[in-house]
Amino acid sequence: MAKKKTAKKKTAKRKTAKRKAKKKTAKKKTAKKKTAKRKAKKKAKKKAKKKAKRKAKRKVAKKKAKKKAKKKAKRKAKRRTKKK
């Protein structure tokens, strides 16, 4: 009888250990998922920043081009008046 009881206890211990191990792996998996999500968010933020920078650059370039065009037009107009 005594032997049987210890055997039962051992199996119970093994079962709890298994359950705990399962929980640990599950926790690890969720942690991995969370870190992946966090990394993805960071990447998305970086991408958005880059996009915004590019957009701003384009805007500045457009403004500069407009200014240049205006200056050119003025110069052309001056030249035209000079000839006359």
Contacts in CASP RR format, 6 or more apart in sequence:
PFRMAT RR
TARGET T0000
AUTHOR 0000-0000-0000
METHOD contacts of the structure
MODEL  1
MAKKKTAKKKTAKRKTAKRKAKKKTAKKKTAKKKTAKRKAKKKAKKKAKK
KAKRKAKRKVAKKKAKKKAKKKAKRKAKRRTKKK
END
